[in-house]
C-alpha cells in the first residue's frame, strides 16, 4: 500500500495528464454515439413480427411513427374518409417542435405533436385551443404549413359557429384531471360537431385508456348508437362512420 501511495505521489502529474487525455478521447467517441430505438433493427430478422413489418414496408414503401391497420366491412367508405379534405382538432400541440418529426425526444414528444402531424397530411387543418400559449407554440411549430390554421377559441363556441364540413374530428381538448368534466365536454363537442360531419368521417379521441374511458367515457356508447364502427381502442379511440 505504501509503495502504491509513493508511486502516485511521485508521478501524480503524469497520472493527471493520462486521465485528462483518456477523458477527452472517451468524450469524443461517446459524443458520436446514437440511440437506436427502432425495435425492428434491434430484433433479429428471423422474428415473425420483424418479418411482418418488413413485408408492410415493401408493400407501402415505408413506415412512419404511427402504424395503423384499419379493418372495416366497407373499404370504399374507409378510403373516402381517410382521403378527407378537412381536419378539425380540438386541443392543439403544446410543446415546441425543435427537432425532425422522425426523431423521438421524450421531453417534448410525450405531450404530442398532433397539429404538426395533421399538417403533413396536406389536408386543410383547423386547430382550436383556449390557451394562447399553446396556440403560439403550435403556430410557430407549424409555420411552414400553409394548410394549417390555429385559432384561439372555446371549442364548443367554435363548433357551434363552424359552417363547413368536417372529415376528421380529433378530440383532445379537456384534460383528464379531477374537477374537469372532460368526458361530458367531449361528448358535447361531438354533439355540436355532428351536423357538420361529412357523411363518411373519422373521429379520434385521445387519452381513452385512463380514468375509466377517459375523454371518451360517455362518447363511445353514443358513437356506437350512431352506427360508428370502432376501429381502434386504447390510448386513442378511432371510429369511422
N, C-alpha and C positions, 0 to 999 in steps of 0.2 A: 504494500500500500504506500509506504514511504517513497519507494522507488518511482511509482507512478506519479505521485504528487510532485516529486523532484523534476521529472521529465516535463510535466505540464507547466510548472513554474519556469523552467529553463527555456521552453520552446513555445511559450504562450502566444507570441506574435505570429509564428508560423501556423499555429492551430487556428487562430482567429482568421488569418488570411485564407486558409483552406476552407473554413466554414463559410466565409463570405462568398468565395468562388462557387462552392457547392450549392449555396442558396441561390445565387444568380443563375447558374446553369439549370437547376431544378425549376426555378421560376420561369425561365424561358420556355422550357419544354411543356410545363403544365399550362402555360398561357395559351398554348396551341391545342390543348385537349378540347374535344367537343362531346356533348352529351347526346347519345343516341337513344331516343325514346320510342323509335318505331319498333314495335314488337315483332313485326314481320321480318325485320332484318336481324333481330337478336335471336329469334327462334329458328330451329333447324328447318330447312326447306322440306324435309320429309313429313312435317306436321300437317295433318289434314286441314287445319284452319289456315295455315300459310298457303297451301295448295289452292284452297278455295278462293282466298284473297287474290292470289296471282291470276287465277282464271278470270276473276271480275276485272282486274286491271287490264288484261288482254282484250276483254270484250268492250269495255267502255273507254279505254285509252288512258286510264289513270284514276287516282282517287285523291280526295281532299281529306279534311279533318272530320267531316260528317259522312258517315257511311249508313245509308238508309235503304232498306229493302221494303218496297211497298207491295203488298199483296191485296188485290181487290177483284171483285167479281165483274166490274165494268172497266176494262182497260181504257177505252176511249174517253170515258169521263175523267179518269185519273190523269190521263195525258193532258187533257184540256185544262184541268185545274193546275197542274204543275207548270204549264206554259202560260199562266195568268199574267196579266199586264200591270196589275196594281197591288201593292203590298201595303197594308196599314199596320203599323207597330205601335202598341200602347206600352210605353216604358222604354226609352232608348238606352243605348250603351252608356256606361258610367265611368269607364276608365279610358284614358288616352291611349291610343294605339301608336306606339313608338317603335314598333318592330314589324318585320314582314308578317303578313297574316298567316303564313305557313308555319311560323315558329310558335312554340308554346312557352309562355313565360307566366308561371303560376301567380306571381304578384299582381298581374293585371288581368290575365286571361280567365281566372276563376270567376270574375264578375261578368264575363261575356263581352263579345264584340258584335252582337247581333246586327246592329244597324249597318255596320261595315259589310258584314256578310250579305245582307239583303242588297246592298248597293252593287255588289259584284254580279248580281243576277241580271242586271240590265233592265229590270222592270222599274216602273215608277214606284218609289218608296216614300211613304209619308210616315214619319215617326213623331209621336206626341209624348210630351213629358211635362209635369208641373214644375220640375226642378230646373231653374235657369242654369245651374252648374252642369247638370247632365246634358242639357241642350247645347251648351257651349263646347263641352267635351266631344259630343257627337258631331257637331258642325265642324270642329277642327279636324277630327279624325277622318271624316268623310268629305273633306273639302274638294277632293278631286272628282267626286261623283256628281255630275250634273242632274242625274236622275233621282237624287236623294234630297228630300225636304224635311227639315226638323223644326217642329212647331212647339213653342211653349204654350201649353193649354191644358185645361182639365179634360181628361179623356172622355167623360160622359157628355160634356157640353160639345166637344169636338164632334163626336159621333152623331149627336142629335142634329147638328147643323151641316153635316157632310152630305153632299148631294151627288156623289159619284159611286160607281160600283166598286166592290172590294173582292178581289180574287183570293187573297190570302190575308187572314187576320191573325196577328201574333199578339197574344195577351200576356203581358209581363209588367203590369203597372203597379199594383198594390202589393207591398211586401208581406210575406208570411211572418207576421210578428204579433205578439199579444196586443190587444186593444185596437187592431185594424180589422175591419170587416172585409178581408181580402177575397174570401170565397163569394160573398154576396156581391161585391163590386164587380168582380169578373163576370159573374152571371148577368148583372145589369148591363155591363158593357156589350156582351153578346146580344142581349135583347135590343139594345139601341142600334147595334150594327146589323142585325138580321135583315131588315128591309133593304139594306144596301148591298148585301152579299150577292155575288153572282150566282146564277143557277147552279153551276158547278164551282165549288170553292173549297178551300182548305182552312181549317182553324188549328192553330198550335197554341198550347198553353204551357207556360214554363212552371217549374217548381211544383210538380204534381205528385211527387213521391215522398212528400213530407206533410206533417200536420193533417193526417187522415184524408189525404187527397189534395192538400194544399190549395192552390188557386183554382183548381177545377173540381173541388169537392161537390159543389152544387151544380156545376155546369155540365159535367159528363152525363148525368141522368137526363138532363134536358136535351143535350145533343143526340143521345140515343133515341129519345122520344121523337125528335125531329128528323129521324131516319139518317143520321150521320153514321158512317162506318168508322169505327175507331181503329186506326192503323197501328198506332204506337202507344204503349203505356209505360211510364217510367219517369225519369227526370222531366221529360216533356211528354205531353199527350198530344197526339196529332190525329185529327179527324177530317174526313172528306165527305162532302155531300154531292 
